[in-house]
Amino acid sequence: MKKLPSRPQWYKDMVAQLRADRSAGDTSPSEFLEHAADEIEKRHKDGDPYLRSLAINDVATYDRAISREQRNAAADEAAAEEASKWLQRGLFPDEVLVKLGLDREINLGFSLRVETLDATHEQRLKGIEELERKKSNSTAGTQKRIDALKRADAMAGDKTLREIIDNRPEEYGYGAGAL
């Protein structure tokens, strides 16, 4: 984005005051430039190279630059406001969920899911119930695997299961009928 041209503070203040007068209807758009040129001429009576036409052109250019900057700022603000409608819901809650160690969705069982952010008390309780059920099933399944491994270890002793099961002594160097 193009920056405003650099001007002395008195110039900026003078243009701002004339713009305010124009916006209030105290000065017409055509008078705006003439009043600005008058102010510049008063300030540079000592033969400064500002000619009236250059002053008018300069103020007009500066005025357009200010207007463009204000339009861009308003457009940026409107775009940010519009984007915030879409971003607020999706961006920040996800970060909160991560910090709290929560998943985006709660599994209610039977392939039913609800977003954690929108879950009611009852749905959260159902989610807890489903997780407890999974934990119980997981623990039971894990215990079955532990018991099976213990049985295999008792059966094999200091040998491998392959050595116990396989009936090919020439390959492993053991006699037949190890079982």
C-alpha positions in Angstrom: 0.0 0.0 0.0 1.3 3.4 -0.9 2.1 5.7 2.0 1.0 9.2 2.4 3.5 11.8 1.0 5.6 13.4 3.7 4.4 16.9 4.6 5.1 19.2 7.5 2.7 19.0 10.5 1.1 22.5 9.8 0.2 21.2 6.3 -1.3 18.0 7.6 -3.3 20.0 10.2 -4.5 22.5 7.6 -5.7 19.7 5.2 -7.4 17.9 8.1 -9.2 21.0 9.1 -10.3 21.8 5.6 -11.4 18.2 5.0 -13.5 18.4 8.2 -15.1 21.6 7.0 -15.8 20.0 3.7 -17.3 16.9 5.3 -19.5 19.2 7.6 -20.7 21.1 4.5 -19.1 24.3 5.6 -16.8 24.3 2.5 -17.7 23.1 -0.9 -15.3 20.7 -2.7 -14.2 23.4 -5.2 -13.6 25.9 -2.3 -11.6 23.2 -0.5 -8.6 23.5 -2.9 -8.8 27.3 -3.1 -8.7 27.7 0.7 -5.8 25.2 0.9 -3.9 27.3 -1.7 -4.6 30.5 0.2 -3.2 29.0 3.4 -0.1 27.8 1.7 0.5 31.2 0.1 0.1 32.9 3.5 2.7 30.6 5.0 5.2 31.2 2.1 5.2 35.0 1.5 9.0 35.0 1.4 9.2 33.9 -2.2 9.1 30.1 -1.5 8.8 28.2 -4.9 5.2 27.1 -4.1 3.1 28.6 -6.8 -0.6 28.6 -6.4 -1.3 26.0 -9.1 1.4 23.7 -7.6 -0.2 24.1 -4.2 -3.6 23.3 -5.6 -2.3 20.2 -7.3 -0.3 19.1 -4.3 -3.3 19.5 -1.9 -5.5 17.6 -4.4 -3.0 14.7 -4.6 -2.6 14.7 -0.8 -6.4 14.7 -0.3 -6.8 11.8 -2.7 -4.1 9.9 -0.9 -5.8 10.4 2.5 -9.1 9.3 1.0 -7.5 6.2 -0.5 -5.8 5.4 2.8 -9.1 5.8 4.7 -11.0 3.6 2.1 -8.3 0.9 2.4 -8.4 1.0 6.2 -12.2 0.8 6.1 -12.0 -2.1 3.7 -9.4 -3.9 5.8 -11.6 -3.4 8.9 -14.6 -4.7 7.1 -12.7 -7.7 5.8 -11.3 -8.4 9.3 -14.8 -8.2 10.8 -16.2 -10.6 8.1 -13.3 -13.0 8.6 -13.7 -12.9 12.4 -17.2 -14.3 12.0 -15.7 -17.4 10.3 -12.5 -17.6 12.4 -13.7 -17.1 15.9 -15.6 -20.4 16.0 -13.0 -22.5 14.3 -9.6 -21.1 15.3 -9.5 -20.4 19.0 -11.6 -23.2 20.4 -9.4 -25.8 18.8 -6.4 -24.3 20.6 -8.3 -24.5 23.9 -9.3 -28.1 23.2 -5.7 -29.0 22.6 -4.6 -27.3 25.8 -7.3 -29.2 27.8 -6.4 -32.5 26.2 -9.8 -32.9 24.6 -10.6 -34.4 21.2 -12.7 -32.3 18.7 -15.5 -34.9 18.9 -17.0 -37.0 21.6 -17.9 -40.6 20.6 -21.4 -41.4 22.0 -21.3 -45.0 20.8 -23.1 -46.7 17.8 -21.2 -44.4 15.4 -22.8 -41.3 17.0 -20.5 -38.3 17.5 -20.9 -34.8 18.6 -18.4 -31.9 18.6 -16.9 -31.4 22.0 -17.6 -27.6 21.9 -21.3 -28.2 21.3 -21.8 -31.3 23.6 -24.5 -31.0 26.3 -24.0 -32.3 29.8 -25.9 -35.5 29.0 -23.7 -36.0 25.8 -20.5 -35.5 27.8 -21.7 -38.1 30.4 -22.5 -40.5 27.5 -19.0 -39.9 26.1 -17.5 -40.7 29.5 -19.6 -43.9 29.7 -18.4 -44.9 26.2 -14.8 -44.3 27.1 -15.2 -46.3 30.3 -16.6 -49.1 28.3 -13.7 -49.0 25.8 -11.3 -48.9 28.7 -12.9 -52.0 30.2 -12.9 -53.8 26.9 -9.3 -52.8 26.3 -8.3 -54.0 29.7 -10.1 -57.3 29.3 -8.5 -57.8 25.9 -5.1 -56.9 27.2 -5.5 -59.3 30.1 -6.5 -62.1 27.6 -3.3 -61.4 25.6 -1.2 -61.5 28.8 -2.7 -64.8 29.9 -2.1 -66.3 26.5 1.5 -65.2 26.5 2.0 -66.7 30.0 0.6 -70.0 28.8 2.9 -70.0 25.7 5.9 -69.2 28.0 4.9 -72.1 30.3 4.6 -74.4 27.4 7.9 -73.4 25.7 10.0 -73.0 28.7 13.5 -72.0 27.6 12.8 -72.9 23.9 11.0 -70.9 21.2 7.5 -71.8 20.2 8.8 -72.7 16.8 11.1 -75.3 18.3 8.2 -76.8 20.2 5.7 -76.8 17.3 7.9 -77.6 14.4 8.5 -81.2 13.7 11.6 -80.7 11.6 14.6 -81.6 13.8 17.2 -81.4 11.1 16.4 -77.7 10.7 16.7 -76.9 14.4 18.9 -79.7 15.7 16.4 -81.1 18.1 15.0 -84.6 18.3 11.4 -85.5 17.1 8.6 -85.5 19.5 9.6 -82.5 21.6 6.0 -81.9 22.4 
